[in-house]
């Protein structure tokens, strides 16, 4: 094979490998961020239920949090 073809193949292989590694690193980072900083918390659930015209009990809030945690995993 001509040397230019080998060089092009090496560059393409490097780009593909870099994209795969980058994907998995970004995925790991995002999972860690979401686990450490959940997108919804008890205060948000209470505010949402209050806006809907309900006064939530702690039991209802705990049930919603459990469902959200189950959904996130």
Backbone bond lengths (Angstrom), bond angles and torsions (degrees), N, CA, C in turn:
res aa  C-N    CA-C-N  psi(-1)  N-CA   C-N-CA  omega(-1)  CA-C   N-CA-C  phi
1 X - - - 1.446 - - 1.518 109.61 -
2 X 1.312 114.65 146.63 1.471 117.70 176.97 1.533 110.50 -67.88
3 X 1.311 116.67 149.86 1.474 119.96 -177.10 1.533 113.30 -60.88
4 X 1.320 117.55 -31.25 1.468 119.52 -178.74 1.528 110.70 -66.45
5 X 1.319 118.16 -35.80 1.463 122.21 179.45 1.529 109.67 -67.97
6 X 1.311 116.06 -40.72 1.460 120.22 178.38 1.530 109.92 -62.89
7 X 1.332 116.89 -42.16 1.464 120.75 179.03 1.526 111.32 -63.06
8 X 1.319 116.97 -42.75 1.462 120.99 179.70 1.531 110.29 -64.42
9 X 1.325 117.16 -42.43 1.459 120.72 178.46 1.526 111.40 -63.40
10 X 1.315 117.26 -39.12 1.461 120.64 178.18 1.525 111.10 -64.96
11 X 1.315 117.28 -40.56 1.461 120.75 178.95 1.529 109.96 -65.38
12 X 1.330 116.84 -45.70 1.466 120.42 178.85 1.523 111.57 -61.42
13 X 1.313 116.49 -42.49 1.460 120.66 178.30 1.531 110.49 -62.93
14 X 1.309 117.05 -41.55 1.464 121.19 178.20 1.518 112.18 -63.81
15 X 1.332 116.89 -40.32 1.464 120.67 178.84 1.524 110.11 -66.21
16 X 1.318 117.78 -42.41 1.464 121.30 -179.85 1.524 110.53 -64.56
17 X 1.316 117.17 -46.81 1.466 120.97 179.25 1.529 110.35 -62.68
18 X 1.332 117.06 -41.98 1.466 120.61 178.22 1.517 112.57 -62.77
19 X 1.333 116.84 -38.95 1.465 120.54 178.89 1.529 110.83 -66.30
20 X 1.318 117.44 -41.39 1.469 120.85 179.95 1.527 110.32 -65.89
21 X 1.309 117.09 -46.15 1.470 120.45 179.17 1.528 110.13 -63.82
22 X 1.328 117.78 -42.53 1.458 121.93 178.71 1.518 112.38 -61.26
23 X 1.331 116.08 -39.40 1.463 120.32 178.52 1.519 110.88 -61.17
24 X 1.329 117.13 -48.01 1.458 119.81 -177.39 1.530 112.30 -69.54
25 X 1.308 117.66 -35.22 1.471 120.50 176.92 1.534 109.56 -66.04
26 X 1.328 117.51 -45.53 1.461 121.06 179.73 1.528 110.75 -63.98
27 X 1.328 117.00 -39.46 1.464 120.98 178.88 1.522 110.96 -62.79
28 X 1.327 116.56 -45.17 1.470 121.31 178.64 1.528 110.22 -62.06
29 X 1.312 116.87 -43.86 1.464 122.08 -179.01 1.530 110.64 -62.64
30 X 1.329 117.58 -44.12 1.464 120.87 -179.31 1.530 111.47 -66.73
31 X 1.343 117.49 -40.44 1.461 120.03 177.04 1.519 110.88 -60.96
32 X 1.323 116.56 -41.54 1.461 121.39 179.41 1.525 110.58 -65.13
33 X 1.334 117.27 -41.79 1.460 121.04 179.73 1.531 111.08 -64.28
34 X 1.329 117.44 -43.21 1.460 120.46 -178.72 1.518 110.77 -68.89
35 X 1.328 116.71 -35.40 1.463 119.36 178.87 1.531 110.71 -67.99
36 X 1.321 117.56 -40.82 1.461 121.29 -178.98 1.528 112.31 -76.96
37 X 1.328 117.59 -32.16 1.461 122.66 -178.47 1.521 108.93 -126.94
38 X 1.318 117.47 79.98 1.465 118.80 -177.42 1.522 111.17 -59.37
39 X 1.315 116.67 145.03 1.456 119.56 -175.70 1.535 113.91 -71.82
40 X 1.327 117.95 -13.92 1.470 120.16 179.40 1.533 108.05 -141.61
41 X 1.319 115.92 143.88 1.464 119.97 179.96 1.531 109.69 -132.43
42 X 1.310 117.04 -177.94 1.464 121.88 -175.47 1.524 111.86 -62.38
43 X 1.318 116.91 -39.61 1.461 119.96 -179.80 1.521 111.07 -62.80
44 X 1.327 116.80 -38.87 1.464 120.17 179.51 1.530 110.53 -67.18
45 X 1.331 116.98 -39.08 1.461 120.83 178.57 1.529 110.15 -64.55
46 X 1.345 116.69 -44.16 1.465 120.23 178.29 1.527 110.87 -60.40
47 X 1.330 116.72 -44.30 1.466 120.44 179.76 1.525 111.10 -64.06
48 X 1.320 117.15 -41.08 1.461 121.09 -179.78 1.530 110.79 -63.97
49 X 1.323 117.13 -44.91 1.464 120.50 -179.75 1.524 110.98 -67.96
50 X 1.330 117.80 -35.38 1.459 121.43 177.37 1.528 110.02 -65.56
51 X 1.325 117.40 -39.82 1.465 120.91 178.58 1.524 111.13 -65.68
52 X 1.325 116.63 -28.81 1.462 120.21 178.48 1.530 111.49 -81.63
53 X 1.326 117.54 -0.58 1.448 120.77 176.52 1.513 114.27 92.03
54 X 1.322 117.58 15.47 1.467 121.09 179.69 1.520 108.85 -114.16
55 X 1.305 114.81 147.07 1.465 119.98 172.84 1.528 106.53 -101.27
56 X 1.317 117.09 105.91 1.463 119.27 -174.04 1.522 112.44 -76.79
57 X 1.316 115.27 140.10 1.460 119.75 172.18 1.527 107.64 -87.88
58 X 1.303 116.05 165.53 1.462 119.82 179.87 1.526 110.63 -63.36
59 X 1.320 116.54 -33.67 1.467 120.66 178.87 1.530 110.60 -62.74
60 X 1.331 116.83 -43.07 1.464 120.40 178.73 1.523 111.30 -65.04
61 X 1.322 115.87 -40.85 1.469 120.29 178.66 1.525 109.82 -63.13
62 X 1.331 116.82 -42.99 1.468 120.41 179.16 1.523 110.96 -63.45
63 X 1.337 117.29 -39.30 1.463 120.20 178.42 1.521 110.63 -63.76
64 X 1.316 116.90 -42.71 1.468 120.74 179.32 1.530 110.77 -64.38
65 X 1.328 116.75 -41.55 1.462 120.36 179.24 1.525 110.22 -64.09
66 X 1.331 117.09 -40.19 1.457 121.07 179.02 1.533 110.32 -63.31
67 X 1.330 116.25 -42.41 1.465 120.07 178.07 1.530 110.96 -64.05
68 X 1.321 116.68 -41.87 1.459 119.95 179.55 1.528 110.81 -65.05
69 X 1.320 117.04 -41.97 1.464 120.70 178.81 1.511 110.44 -63.62
70 X 1.315 116.79 -41.98 1.467 121.66 178.52 1.522 110.17 -62.25
71 X 1.335 116.28 -41.44 1.456 121.24 -179.69 1.522 111.23 -67.03
72 X 1.343 117.38 -37.86 1.467 120.87 -178.29 1.513 112.35 -70.16
73 X 1.321 118.04 -30.06 1.465 120.31 179.50 1.494 108.97 -78.70
